[in-house]
């Protein structure tokens, strides 16, 4: 693939939220996860941890842990009980229906530790960035394998509850959830800001 083709391919990735009821081969998932481990990361600490939610039981446990916070957030936005219930049901149904669900976690025990609180905070942020880079690479690897995917931020807001529900180590902090599968239809194309709007040359 020539550089112009690669750039066009990178621009072709879209977030797929609906998937065909078709299983993803285990070897394809393994290839995608391995590709994610080659993402850039601070100090080569590789602080990402992946939790493959292979069955309905683990997904339901995670969703139950997230539900109280989700409902409270929707109520704070002014939604009534009926609309809250409908949105929770829709979101949970999407997670349960996806052929694959990968929980992205940051292992804080993998980070460098210092006496200085500000430096430790910087290390934590670099860990978060490293996990995000791995998640981005995971989505690109899925795209390369003909799969669709979408990043869901919700577990971030109930990280401790999610870890406890799934029996994960205390040091594993949920950062996001990636749903994967064969896209049902062509994902929606969303407009992007022109690069001149988001770039400043100084």
C-alpha positions as CSV (number, residue, x, y, z in Angstrom):
1,X,0.0,0.0,0.0
2,X,1.4,3.4,-1.0
3,X,1.4,6.3,1.4
4,X,-1.6,8.1,-0.3
5,X,-3.6,4.8,-0.2
6,X,-2.8,4.4,3.5
7,X,-3.9,7.9,4.3
8,X,-7.2,7.3,2.4
9,X,-7.6,4.0,4.3
10,X,-7.1,5.7,7.6
11,X,-9.8,8.2,6.8
12,X,-12.2,5.4,5.8
13,X,-12.5,4.0,9.4
14,X,-15.9,4.7,10.9
15,X,-17.6,3.8,14.2
16,X,-20.0,0.9,13.8
17,X,-22.7,0.6,16.4
18,X,-24.7,-2.2,14.9
19,X,-23.4,-5.6,14.0
20,X,-24.4,-8.7,12.1
21,X,-25.2,-11.8,14.3
22,X,-22.0,-13.4,13.1
23,X,-19.2,-14.5,15.4
24,X,-15.7,-13.2,15.1
25,X,-13.1,-15.9,14.8
26,X,-11.0,-16.3,17.9
27,X,-7.8,-16.0,15.9
28,X,-9.0,-12.7,14.4
29,X,-9.5,-11.3,18.0
30,X,-6.1,-12.5,19.0
31,X,-4.5,-10.7,16.0
32,X,-6.3,-7.5,16.8
33,X,-5.2,-7.6,20.5
34,X,-1.6,-8.4,19.5
35,X,-1.6,-5.4,17.1
36,X,-2.9,-3.2,19.9
37,X,0.2,-4.1,22.1
38,X,2.4,-2.4,19.5
39,X,1.0,1.0,20.2
40,X,3.3,3.8,21.4
41,X,3.4,4.1,25.2
42,X,5.3,6.1,27.8
43,X,8.6,4.6,29.1
44,X,7.6,1.3,27.4
45,X,5.6,0.5,30.5
46,X,2.8,-1.1,28.4
47,X,0.1,-0.4,31.0
48,X,-2.8,-1.5,29.0
49,X,-4.8,-4.5,30.0
50,X,-7.6,-6.1,27.9
51,X,-10.6,-8.0,29.3
52,X,-12.4,-10.0,26.7
53,X,-16.1,-10.2,27.8
54,X,-16.8,-13.4,26.1
55,X,-20.2,-14.3,27.5
56,X,-23.5,-12.7,28.6
57,X,-22.8,-13.2,32.2
58,X,-19.7,-11.1,32.4
59,X,-21.3,-8.3,30.3
60,X,-24.4,-8.3,32.5
61,X,-22.2,-8.0,35.6
62,X,-20.4,-5.0,34.1
63,X,-23.7,-3.4,33.0
64,X,-25.3,-3.9,36.4
65,X,-22.3,-2.2,38.0
66,X,-22.6,0.7,35.6
67,X,-26.3,1.1,35.7
68,X,-26.8,3.2,38.9
69,X,-24.3,5.8,37.8
70,X,-25.7,5.9,34.3
71,X,-29.3,6.4,35.6
72,X,-28.1,9.2,37.9
73,X,-26.3,11.0,35.1
74,X,-29.4,10.8,32.8
75,X,-31.6,12.1,35.7
76,X,-29.2,15.0,36.2
77,X,-29.7,15.8,32.5
78,X,-33.4,16.2,33.1
79,X,-34.7,12.9,31.6
80,X,-37.8,11.4,33.1
81,X,-38.0,7.8,34.3
82,X,-39.5,6.5,31.1
83,X,-36.8,8.0,28.9
84,X,-34.1,6.9,31.3
85,X,-35.3,3.3,31.2
86,X,-35.4,3.4,27.4
87,X,-31.9,4.7,27.0
88,X,-30.5,2.3,29.5
89,X,-32.2,-0.6,27.8
90,X,-30.9,0.6,24.4
91,X,-27.3,1.0,25.6
92,X,-27.3,-2.4,27.4
93,X,-28.8,-4.1,24.4
94,X,-26.1,-2.8,22.2
95,X,-23.4,-4.2,24.5
96,X,-25.1,-7.6,24.9
97,X,-25.7,-7.9,21.1
98,X,-22.1,-7.1,20.0
99,X,-20.2,-10.2,18.9
100,X,-17.1,-9.1,20.8
101,X,-16.6,-6.7,23.7
102,X,-13.2,-5.7,24.9
103,X,-12.8,-3.7,28.2
104,X,-9.7,-1.5,28.1
105,X,-8.0,-1.0,31.4
106,X,-5.1,0.9,32.8
107,X,-2.9,-1.0,35.3
108,X,-1.7,1.7,37.6
109,X,0.8,-0.7,39.2
110,X,2.7,-0.7,35.8
111,X,3.4,3.0,36.0
112,X,6.6,4.6,37.4
113,X,6.1,5.8,40.9
114,X,7.8,8.9,42.4
115,X,7.7,10.9,45.7
116,X,6.5,14.0,43.9
117,X,2.7,14.1,43.6
118,X,2.7,16.3,40.5
119,X,5.1,14.0,38.7
120,X,3.0,11.0,39.7
121,X,0.0,12.7,38.2
122,X,1.9,13.2,35.0
123,X,2.8,9.5,34.9
124,X,-0.9,8.7,35.4
125,X,-1.9,10.9,32.5
126,X,0.7,9.2,30.3
127,X,-0.7,5.9,31.3
128,X,-4.2,7.0,30.3
129,X,-2.7,8.2,27.0
130,X,-0.9,4.9,26.4
131,X,-4.1,2.9,26.9
132,X,-6.0,5.3,24.6
133,X,-3.3,4.8,21.9
134,X,-3.7,1.0,22.3
135,X,-7.4,1.4,21.9
136,X,-7.0,3.4,18.7
137,X,-4.6,0.9,17.3
138,X,-7.0,-1.9,18.2
139,X,-9.8,-0.2,16.2
140,X,-7.5,0.3,13.2
141,X,-6.5,-3.4,13.4
142,X,-10.1,-4.4,13.5
143,X,-10.7,-2.2,10.4
144,X,-7.8,-3.9,8.7
145,X,-9.5,-7.2,9.4
146,X,-12.8,-6.2,7.8
147,X,-14.5,-5.6,11.2
148,X,-16.4,-2.6,12.6
149,X,-15.9,-1.2,16.0
150,X,-16.9,1.5,18.4
151,X,-15.4,3.0,21.6
152,X,-17.8,3.3,24.5
153,X,-16.6,5.6,27.4
154,X,-19.3,4.6,30.0
155,X,-17.1,2.1,32.0
156,X,-14.7,5.0,32.8
157,X,-17.4,6.6,35.1
158,X,-17.8,3.4,37.2
159,X,-14.3,2.0,37.1
160,X,-14.1,0.7,40.7
161,X,-17.5,-0.9,40.4
162,X,-16.7,-2.5,37.1
163,X,-13.4,-4.0,38.4
164,X,-15.2,-5.4,41.4
165,X,-18.0,-6.9,39.4
166,X,-15.6,-8.6,37.0
167,X,-13.2,-9.7,39.7
168,X,-10.3,-7.7,38.3
169,X,-7.2,-6.6,40.2
170,X,-7.7,-3.4,42.2
171,X,-5.0,-1.8,40.1
172,X,-6.9,-2.3,36.8
173,X,-8.9,0.9,36.1
174,X,-11.5,0.7,33.3
175,X,-10.9,3.3,30.6
176,X,-13.3,2.3,27.9
177,X,-15.2,-0.5,26.1
178,X,-14.7,-1.5,22.5
179,X,-17.5,-3.3,20.7
180,X,-16.4,-5.3,17.7
181,X,-18.1,-7.3,14.9
182,X,-19.0,-7.3,11.3
183,X,-20.9,-4.0,10.7
184,X,-24.5,-4.2,9.8
185,X,-24.7,-1.7,7.0
186,X,-22.4,1.2,6.2
187,X,-21.6,3.2,9.3
188,X,-22.7,6.8,9.2
189,X,-20.2,9.4,7.9
190,X,-19.8,12.2,10.4
191,X,-18.4,15.5,9.3
192,X,-14.9,16.5,10.5
193,X,-13.7,19.9,11.2
194,X,-11.2,21.3,8.7
195,X,-7.7,20.9,9.8
196,X,-7.2,24.7,9.7
197,X,-9.9,25.0,12.4
198,X,-8.0,22.8,14.9
199,X,-4.4,23.7,14.1
200,X,-2.4,26.8,15.2
201,X,1.0,27.5,13.9
202,X,3.2,29.5,16.4
